[in-house]
Amino acid sequence: MKRLVIGGVLCLSTSSLMAGAANGSPVTASAVLGYTSGTLPSGYTTYNNANAALGPIQSDTSGGYGPDPFLPAWDSSQLVMVGAGGYLTLQLAQPIAGNAMLGVFTNVAITNISTAVGAQPQASDPANTLSAFPEAIVSVGNGSKDAKGNYNLVALNGGNPITFENPTNYYTNSPVSVQYSASGGYYYLQSSPGTQTADWSKPFLGDLASFNGEDYSQMVTTLDGSAGGTWLDLSSMGLSQVAVVEFSVPNGATYNMTLDAVATPDPSALMLLSLGVLGVIGVMPRRSRFNL
C-alpha cells in the first residue's frame, strides 16, 4: 500500500483508501473569494486569472492533448499562480465532510529520458521534474466568519508549506510518444487526447517516487484509474465540514504555487475516511485577508 506523506507526519491505512475507490461526482471550487497574485516570476505575470482554478481539471491543455504526467496543463487560461506575498481563497461548490480528502492538481511535469523515437516517454530512476514543485500554505474553513468579516481558517501541516509533487493524468489511454526534430536537433513528446478519462474524484496516495523508472503505461497502472494530483487528508482539522480552501505564499518566500483545480471524492463515499486515519496533521489557527 502507498502512503501519503505531508511534512513527514501523515499515514493512511488501507481502510482510508476505500474512500476514493468509487467513481462519483466530485466537488470542485465554484467561486473565488479572494486573490492577490503576489510577486510572480518573470515571464509568468499573465498567470493571474484566479478563475482558472474553478471547476474540474482541463481535458484540453491548449495543445490538443489532455494533461498527462509528462505533458501538463500550461496555458494561463488553465492555471493560476500565487507568488510571494499572495493568496488564493476558493469556495467549494458545496460543503464537504470534515473528514474528507482534498485533491490538488497542479502543473507538475515528469522529465522524460527516453530517446527511442515512437516509444512511450519514460521517467528516470529516481523520477525528477521539469521545474520546481509548487508549494503553498494550505488552510481550510467551514465558511464561518469572525466579527470583522474574516473567514475562520485553520492551516494544515502546522502552518508549514506543503509541496505538491504529483502529476496530473486526464486520460488513461493517451497516445503519447517520443519524437525527434531533425531540423531542431532535439527530442520532443507528441500526444493527442485519449478516449478513456481517469477518475479525478479518486485519491492517489503515492508520491513522485511511485513513478521511478516508469513509462507512460506503467504510470497509468500505478495511478490505478486516478487522475493523480496530491491529496490532503482533512480529518484532523477539527471541522464538521469544509467549505473554503486557501493557498498562500508568505512574503519573502522563494517558492510559488501553481494551481489547476481542486476536487474531493463523491460525498457519498467520504464517511469511510474516518475509519482509516492513523496519523495527525498539525493545526494552526489563521484568518484570511478580508476587512483587516
Buried (B, 14 or more C-beta within 10 A) or exposed (E): EBBBEBBEBBBBBEBBBBBBBBBBEBBBBEEBBBBBBBBBEEEBEEBBBBEBBBBBBBEBBEBEBBBBBBBBBBBBEBBBBBBBBBBBBBBBBEBBBBBBBBBBBBBBBBBBBBEEEEEBBBBBEEBEBEEEBBBBBBBBBBBEBEEEEBBBBBBBBEBBBBBBBBBBBBBBBBBBBBEEEEEEEEBEBBBEBBEEBBBBBBBBBBBBEBBEEBBBEBBBEBBBBBBBBBBBBBBBBEBEBBBBBBBBBBEEBEBBBBBBBBBBBBBEBBEBBBEBBEBEBBBBEBBBBBEE
